Amino acid sequence: MAMRVTAAVATVLAVFLEDPDADRYGLELMRATGQPSGTLYPILARLQEAGWVAAHWEGVDTTEVGRPARRYYRLTPDGAVAARDAVADLSARLAKAQPASRRPRLA
């Protein structure tokens, strides 16, 4: 499935790309991206559907840890490659769309 990468999706992907092998849970992703659950979870669902992200429930005794089990998300190997390409492509498109007077000057 083709994944449309918006700025919100790119923000989520950028957090995953900080450590592509790390498991991340929803609240952690909400804090890192600044996105509310109503934005984040639909993005995660689309990333899963596209095969870019895999998810699993942690295996803990909820009474022992005193909280509900967390659902962890992680980039798939193909998802990591696709995420890097998509974030780079979006960055390039945004830079190109910016008027020349607003583009950063390289020293």
Number of C-alpha atoms within 10 A of each C-alpha: 9 7 15 11 17 12 13 15 22 21 18 21 27 17 15 23 19 9 13 19 13 13 15 19 17 17 15 12 20 16 10 14 18 14 16 13 13 8 13 19 15 12 19 20 14 17 24 18 14 14 17 22 23 19 17 12 11 13 9 13 11 12 9 7 9 9 10 11 14 16 15 17 21 22 26 18 15 11 23 20 14 17 27 14 12 20 20 13 13 15 14 11 11 11 14 11 10 11 8 10 7 8 11 9 7 4 3
